[in-house]
Amino acid sequence: MSLVVSSDPATNPVTVTEAKSHMRVDTSDDDTLIGGLITGATLYAQTYTGRAFVTQTLELRLDEFPATEIRLPKSPSQSVTSIQYVDTDGATQTWSSGEYVVDANSKPARVRPDVDEDWPSVRSQMDAVIVTFVAGYGAAGDVPEGIKLAIKHLVAHWYENREGSTVDMKVHLVPLAIDALLTQYRIPDLG
């Protein structure tokens, strides 16, 4: 199984201005650095929670259809755009959306064959099945405040502690407040 972002989100959930306000930074000297820290903190938070924050399109690639259901590895899921597969003759097919059902309310969202339907037969090869789906809360303003606060805290932590350790060899770990904020949004492991 692999997951590929095929259409990046339009923005990060936190702006440079919001992060600077949180950190009480008044100059624009470090705007590029802060923007990079926001991107890094957003990726960290998305990985930790198993969520997509701002709307993005993803491709879940599987070698075969599972026995019962496909669980989409990023929540909240907005929709399944398509399910493509390589049939036993080696031709790429698009599975009709009328032949499967999507439970987008589950976390993680699930896809199953509709009643009286079975998974299509696929060729034995890597990435024989590609599920394209849209995930995220919507625009940056739709992302929960707890997630945004965790991102701002992480940006501030990285801004103040740019090296892994200081001269006196004290290690600066990610503050527990960040994990505490993000844990409430964490999706259970898919494994």
N, C-alpha and C positions, 0 to 999 in steps of 0.2 A: 504494500500500500504506500502511495506517496500522495502528497498534497501540494498543488502548485497554485499560486496566486496568478490568475490570468488577467485580472483587471484590478490594479491597485486602488485603494481608497483615494478619493479626491483630496482629502486633507487628513491631518492627524487630529485626534480628539481634543488636544490642547494646543493653543496657539503660543507663539513665542511671547506675545504680550501677556498672556495669562501666566505663563511660567515665570516671566520676569517680575510680574506683580507679586506672585507667591514668594519669590526669592528676594524681593525688594532690591532688584537690580535696576538702576536708573539710566545707565548708558546703553548705547547700541553697539559698543565695541565687541561684545561676545554673542551677538544675535545668531551668527552662523553656527557657532559652537552649541548654543542653546537649542537651536533647531535640530541639530544632529542628536543631541541628548534626548530630545522629545521623541524623535523617531526610534532611537534605541530603547527608551523606556516603554514606548508603546508596543514594540515587538516583544519585549520582556513580559509585559503585562498580558498581551494576547496569548503568548505561549503558556504562561503560568495558569491562566484561567481557562484556556481552551475555547476562547471566544474571538470573534471578529468584532471590532468596535464600530468603525465607520464602514458603510456599505462597500463591499468588494465582491468580485466574482472569483470563485475557486474551482479547481478541477481536482476531484478525487480519482486517482488512478489505481485500478485493481487488476490483478492477473486473472481473476475469475469472479463470477457472482458468488456471494456467500450462501450458506445453507438456508438461512431464514430472512435476514434483513441487512440492509446497508445502513450503517450509522454514519451520519455526516459529521466529520471531526471538528467543525467550527459552528458555534451557536452565537447568537440566535440566527436560525435559518429563515430566510425570507421566501425562497422559492427554489425549485429545481428547474433549471433551464432546459437540460437535455440529459439523456442517458444514451451514450453511444457504445457500441461493442463491435468486436471483430468476429464475424460469424465463422462457422467451421470451414467455409470455403476461402476465408481470408479477406472477405469484403467488409468494409466498415458500414454498419447499419445504425440507424437511430431508432430506439425503442419508442413506440407510441406511448404518449403520456396517458392514454386511456387504459393502458395495460398495467400500470403501477399506481400505487397510492403513496402519498407523502404525509407523514405526521410531523409537521413543522413545530408543533407545540411541545413535543418532547425535547429534552435536552440530554443528549444530542438528538437532533432530528433523525427520523427513520424513514427508510424507503423499503417497500415490500411489493411483490406482485399483487395485483388486484385479485379479488375473489375469482376462482376458476382460471387463474393465469399462472404460468410458471416462468422462471427466469429463462431468457433465451439461451440456446447453446452457443458457446463461444469456443474459438480456437485456443489451443493451449499455447499461450505466449504471454510475455510480460505486457502489462498495460492493455490487456484485452478489453477492459471496461473503463470508460471515462464518464464520471458523473459530474456535470457542470452545474454549480449551484451558486446562489447569491446569499451572502450572510452579512450580518452586522445590524446594529441598532437603527441605522439610517444615517442622517447627517451628524456632524460632530456635536451639535447641540442636543442630540437624542441619547448620547452616551451617558450612563448613570454618573452622578457626581462622585460617588465613591471611587469609581475607576479613574476619573479625571484627577481626583485628589491624590491617589496612589501614584499616578504618573508624575504629577507635579512634585511630590515628595522625592521620588526617585531621581528626577532631573536635578533637584536641589542637592541631593546627596552626592550625585556624580559631579556636579558643578563644583562643590566644595572639596571633594576628595577625588581629584583627577588621576591619582596614581593608586595602585593596588595597596600600597602601604606607605607610610611616611618615613622620614629619616630615623625616627625612634623605633621603627619596625612595628608599630601598632597597625593591625589589620582593621580596615574599616568595612565591616559587613553591611549588607543591605539592612536598613532599619526594620525591626519587627513590625512597625506600624504599616509598612507597605504590604507585607504579607497578610497582616490582619485585615486590611482594607480589601485586598484582592481575593482572599479565601472565600468570602461570601458569594463571589461570582464564579467560583471554580466549577467547571463541569467535571463529573467523574471520569476517570480514565476509561478509554475505549477498549483497552486490552483485555 
